[in-house]
Amino acid sequence: MSEPSDWGMQTRLIHTGEHTAAPGATPTITPIYTSVTYLYPDTAALDEAFASNEGYVYARHGNPTVATFEQVMTVAEQGAGAVAFSSGMAALHAAILAAGTPRGETAPQIRGILAARDLYGASTSLLHNFFAAQDVAVTFCDLCDPAAFAAALETTRAAVVVLESISNPLLTVADVAAIARSCHAAGARLVVDGTLTTPILQQPLTLGADLVVHSATKYIGGHSDVTGGVVVARSGLLLASLQRYSRLLGAILGPFEAQLLTRGVKTLGLRMRQQCHNAAMVSTWLDEQPEVAHVYYPGLAEHPQHVLAREMLGGLFGAMVSFDLKDGSREALFRFVDALKLVVPATSLGDIYTLVSLPIISSHRDLTPQQRHERGIGDGLVRLSVGIEEVSDILSDLQRGLRAADAATP
Ligand SMILES: *Cc1c(COP(=O)(O)O)cnc(C)c1O
């Protein structure tokens, strides 16, 4: 569907990619196409479909339901095109391969990867246990210091830089624009995992990133009922690499999942703004509680990158809030979580309901206390993904948890 270029983001998220089926009986919402193969009037037309790379021939090469999701994500991120994957990890893998493929080449030639030190756990493992294990030089550095980052880029001569727009679980904010400038000056490509910000807070491609990756399992799906990922590319060249790796590696998104994700995107703006609003209230409230030692939230004036966050995130500060319990013992943490009646103790994030997780027993379990300490992750750290419930109900539940955490064990 052609769309007026002056439509606002929320309008585009609802209408992009829809109403595009065969003329005559056009459904308002793209149907779930389960067909693996597609028929053409004659062999010449099939030949042309193969040659032009347009039109559908086989499910692993493209699917109309998936294409609708890819189109809306392309618009949301203001990119040249998108490729959907079966999970966020599959998307990140393909994005790194595409970023490491030089112009004119059909295979990656990655001389080095420079990555943020505090990436999502599985992303760190992908770099360590997969890329480094294949003799790619992988270096981790603290991206909060742009000068240190530029120096690391020069010494490592990395071809690919990987970072998260807001890190997890300490919620530091990356200066994507400054980092992108350094990357391009050094001939490196920048991959931004924008899962925690979503295109509602930040569109990394407009700040100079080359590829933006989302675990669509999180905010984009938003209801904890679908696993998926997507990469949006800045150029046609990177898009072509992504499509090639998607077809070869085969970690494609299924049509049922694509339909759920397209549906999720339509309410992403509403959900995200409400979640950020609730998270701001939760962070301010936690900051005043005697049982809490420290709150990590980019919206708080005390957050080290508060000013940068204001600039980078369009006036919202995300919907994740982390905090340190004053009593950082395992017993107190467990009492806190077990006393909660509303907040769900599950590992994911970005859902419409509030979730709690304890990094020391989940995402950062495999690190030694020393490694956690080096990353600034204290033993009493609690991570919340704030949902869209009534904020007063979230606060009462957290109050219940804090009282239980504080209660002396008999
Ligand atoms: C969850 C997550 C991933 C991995 O996504 P999956 O859909 O679980 O494969 C990658 N990056 C971030 C920031 C995540 O939160």
The ligand as a Gaussian input file, in Angstrom:
#p B3LYP/6-31G(d) Opt

LIG

0 1
 C       16.460000     -11.594000      24.440000
 C       17.556000     -10.812000      23.836000
 C       18.306000     -11.317000      22.776000
 C       18.082000     -12.706000      22.202000
 O       16.822000     -12.821000      21.629000
 P       16.028000     -14.231000      21.508000
 O       14.753000     -13.838000      20.840000
 O       15.865000     -14.766000      22.885000
 O       16.869000     -15.121000      20.666000
 C       19.302000     -10.515000      22.246000
 N       19.546000      -9.294000      22.733000
 C       18.839000      -8.776000      23.767000
 C       19.156000      -7.405000      24.266000
 C       17.826000      -9.516000      24.357000
 O       17.138000      -9.011000      25.386000

